[in-house]
Amino acid sequence: MSGIASPVGEAASFQGVGKVFNGGKANEYVALRSIDFSVRENEFFTLLGPSGCGKTTLLRILAGFEQPSEGRIEIFGRDVVGLPANRRPVNTVFQHYALFPHLTVRENVGFALRMKGVPKAELAARVERILDLVHMQSFGDRKPDQLSGGQKQRVALARALAPNPQILLLDEPLSALDLKLRQAMRWELKNLQRETGITFVFVTHDQEEALAMSDRIAVLSQGSVQQIGRPAEIYEHPANRFVADFIGESNLLPAEVVDIGPGSARVRLVGNLILSSPATQTFAPGEKVTLSIRPERIILDAEGKVAEEQLLRMRVVGQIYLGNAIEFRLRAGDVELVARAPKGGARGRMAFDVGQEIAIGFEPDAMRVLGD
């Protein structure tokens, strides 16, 4: 296995890929629509989206368990459409680990190598190296029913890594673990990807997992790619309302375009407040749009901190203590939004009573004007 390497090419690419189940029948279902993107060599790439968005279907097509209805798929420049799964340079870690219950950890990890006819000495050495990599060397003689959930996950990873695939596919492998273990395994997976230099393609519906581990993320909805980018790009610069709403938490405020400029738009909000905000799409004056702003980017008690014409007065209708932060629910007319202030520091020391009216402001670079 190689060490850490910089992305130098494409590990996999999807070109106009579509998938239709039961085509031409009454129960026809379009799972994927014209998928076009590439996964770079040596990167941790995540397919993220809600249930039914097509992410697992896309992974299965890459693995060779499903064939596309249309389009082309390349792995390291080779067209693999029609190529069976066992002839592709990929391996898969499934949501349910599917370990052989009658085999020891070492035997599970070495199973694929035995099937390939790897000589015993080489097989044993490779198994030990992989077990050391996933911190399971001392558990080699145990059977799956003697392992915890996290240990089974490590064995499943080791078994998938043993044949030294060029791409490792991971289909929601952390979903069966409890919260603390999932958080610990995020670090494990990211470090493992860096140490091996293997391209990881990871499927999840968990936004926090995706943001924590990925080099890049593809956000999917209803069989289409909504946005691809680095975690910070996806979070800070959502391409549309769906991405803003699905990734993390965002206030989505109804607005109307007043006028437009290069890369920005002035919009009218509740209370006739007019704000200027970056816009990633082209809008027309009078068009109904959505203004997206993250709760942590709202300035509370903003009087004197922003220009008077940039203030919005709202009433506190609730607050929740979150330990390291305080969350406020604010309302003005029919519009309600959430603001979050860290505990401690200038904003965290503020105390507001339910029913109190306060002035809030917005950091200009924190807002985004979005269409559907």
N, C-alpha and C positions, 0 to 999 in steps of 0.2 A: 504494500500500500504506500502511496505517495504522501508527502507532507502537504502543508498548506500551499495552495497555488492560486494565482490570480486568474479570473475568468479570461480565457483566451479564444473561445469560440462557442458554437452552439452545441449543446448536448442533445437537445430535442427541439423540434419545431412542428407546429400545427399550421397547415395551410388550407384554409377554406373547409375545415372539418365540420361535418354535420352528422347527427345521429338521430334516426327516426325509428321508433319501435312500432311494430304492427303497421308498417306503411301501407296506405291504401285501404285500411280497414276502418270500421266505425270507431274502434278504440285506439286509433293512431295517436302516438304521443311523440312530440318533437322534443328530444332531450338536449340537443346541442344545435346551435345555429351559427354557421360561418365563423368558426374559431380560427383566429390568426394571431399567433405569438410564438416566441422562442424562449426556451430555457437555456441559460448560459452554462457553460462548463464550470464545474466546481462551485456552484451557488446553491443556497438553500432557498428554494422557490416554493411558495405556498399557493394552493388553490383554496380560496376562501369564499364561503357563501352559505345561505340558509339551506335547510333540507329541500331536496328536489331541484336545486339550481343547476345540476349537471356536473358538479365537480368530481364525484366518484365515477361517473360514466366516463369522463375524460381521462381519469387515471387508469381505468380498466382498458380503455382503448390504447393508451400508451403501453400498458403491460402486455397487451395482446389477448386479453380475456374477452374483449369485444372488438368487432370490426366497425369502422365508420361507414355510414351510408354514403358519404361523399368526402372528398378532400384527400390530402396527402399528409403523411406523418413521417418525419425523418428522425433517426437517432444517429448522432454523429455523422450526418450527411448521407445516411443510407435510408432509402425508402423501405419502411417496414410494414406497409399495408399488406395484409394477407400472410405475413410471417407469423408462425405460431409463437406462443409465449415462451416456450422452452428454447427458442432460437434467437431470442432478443437479449442484449447485454444488460438486462435489468433484473431486479429482484424486488419482492413486495413484502412489506410488513403489514399484516391485517389488523383490524380493530380487535378481533378475537384471535389470540396468539396462535391457536391451532398447533400447540406442541404435542409431540407424541408422548402419551402418558406412560408408556412402558419403557421408554428410553431415558437414560440419564441426560444431564445437561450437556456433557461432552458429546454423547451420541446424537443428541438433537442437533447440536451445532455442526457436527461433522457429517450429517446425513447426506446433504447434497453433494459433498465432496466424495463420499463413498460411491454415490450413484454415477459420478463422473469418472470413477476409476483412479482417483488420485492415490499415489503410493502411500502406504501406511505411515512411513516416517514423515513425509511431507504433510500428510493430513493431520497427524498428531501435533506437529509444530505449529501449523496454521490455526488449529483449534485453540491451542494454548495462547497464541498471540491475540486472537480475537477475544477470548475470555478475559484476558488481562486488560484489553482495551475497554471492555464494558464493566470492569471491576467485578467479575464473577468467577475468577480463577479458583477460589476456595470452595465453590459450590459445584464443581464439575461432576462429582459422583452422586449428587442428589437427583431425584426425579421431580417432575413438575408439581406433584401434589405436596411437595415439601418446600415449596417456594412461595413467597409473598407475590402480590400483584406486580409490584415494581421489579422484582427479580425475574418474574416470567417475561416482563416486557424487555428486559435486558437480554434474556436468552433468545427471544424472538428476533431482536436486532442482530445479535451475534450470528444467528443462523442465516439471516438474510445477507449479512456482510461476508460470511465465510467464502462464498464463491467469487468474491472480489468483483461485484457488478460495477458497470460504469455509471449506472443510475440506480438509486435506491428510492422506491416508491413507498410512501407511508400513508395508509388509509385510516385516518383518525385513531392512531395507535394509543393515544393517552386518554381517550374518552371513558374507559372503564376504571381509571384510577381516581383516588380521592384528591381533593384540592391540593393539599400539601405535597403529595407525591407527584401530581401533575406539574406543579411549579418546579420541583427539583428536577424532574425529567426534561424540562425545557432546556435547562443548562446542559444536561447530559447530552441531549441530541445535538444541540448547537456545537458543543465542544467536539463531539464525535465527528460531525461533518467537517469541521476544520482540520481535525487530526488526520482524517482519511483522505481528504481532498475529493471525495466522491460527490457527485451531484445528487442532492436530495430534492424530491418533489413530494410535498407534504399536503395532505388534504385535511381540512378542519372547518368547523362552523364556529369555532371559538376565536373571536377577534383578538382577545388578549394573547392567546397562543401565537397567532399569526404575527402580531406586532412585535412580540418578544423575540422570536427566533429567526424571522425571515430576512433574507437579503432583498428579495422583491416579493410582492404579493399580486396575484390576479384575483380581483373581486368579480364573482359571477352572480348573475340573477336570471332566472328563467331561460337558461341555456345560452346566455350571451355574456361576453366579457364586458364589464362596466368600466373597469379601470385597472391599469397595471402600473406599479411603481414601488419605490422604497417605502417602508413603513411610515416614515415621517411625511412623505409626499401624500400617501393615501389619507393619513389622518388630518394633516394641516390643509391640504388642497384637494378636497373631494371633487370628483368630476361632475357629479350630479346629486340629486336629492337622495337617491337610493344609497349611494356610498356614504354620504354624510350621516344618514340615519342609521345605517347598519354598523359602521365602524365607530366604536366607542359610543359616547352620548353627545348629542348635539341638540341645541335649540333651533327649531325650524320655524321661522317667523314669516307670515304672509306679507308680501310687499308688492309695490308697483314701481316699475321703472319710470323715473322722471326724465333723465337723459343719460347718454352714454359717452364714454371717452375711450382712448386706447387702453385695453385691458382692464377697464373699470366701468362701473355704473353707479349713478346716483339713484337711490330708491327711497320711496316714502313708506314709513312704517306707521304703526298705531300711534295716535297722538299727533299725527302730521309731522313726525320727526323725519327729516331727510338726512340720509347718510351716504357717504361715498365708500364703495367697497370694491375689491378686486373681483373681476368676473372672468370665468374661463370659457364662457359661451357668448355668442352675439345675441343681444336683445334689442327690442324696439321700444321706443317711448310708449308708455301706457300698458306694456305687457305685464301680466301677473307673474310674479316670480317668488322664489323662496330665499330668505336671508338665513344663512347657517352661521351659528356661533357656538363654540364650545363653552360649557359652564365655567371652566377655570379661566377663561379669557374675558369674563365680564368684570368690569371695575365697579365694585360696590362703594357706596357712599362717595360718589364721584364728583360732588359739588366742589368746584375749585380745581379739579384735576383734569377736566376736559372743558372745552368751550361750552357756554351755556346752550347754544343751539344743538349741541351733540348730546345733551342730557335727556334721559327718559325717566319719568317719575313712575314708580311702581309701588304697589303695596305688598308687604311681606304677609303671605298667607300660610306659611309653614316653614319649619326648619328641622333638620336632622343632624345629630352629632355622629360623625363617622370615625372618630378617633383622631386621625391625622388631618381632618378637614371638617368644615361645617357646610352643609348644603341648605340653601335657601330656595323656597318656591315663591315666586313673585308674580303679581298679576296687575295688568292695566287693561280695563275693559274686558274684552273677550280673549285677550292674549295672555298666556301664562308661560313662564320660562323658569329654568333652573340655573342658579349660580352657585359656584363652589369656591369657598375661600379656605386656604390652608390654615390649620391651627397654628397660632403663633405668627409673628411677623405683623406688618402693618395692617393687613386686611383681616388676619385671623383673630386679632384682639377685639374686633368690633362685635358688639352685641346689639341685635335688633329684636324688637318685640313683635309678635304676631299682631298684625293690624297696623303697624307703623308704615308710613310712606317714606321711601328713600329715593335718592337719585342714583341712577346707574349710568355707566358709560361703556363704550366699546372700544377696544384696541382696533384701529383700522385694519391692520394686517391680519387680524383674527377672524374677520368676517369674509363670507363668500356668497356671492349672488349666484343662485343655481336655478336651472330649469328642471324639468321632470327627469 
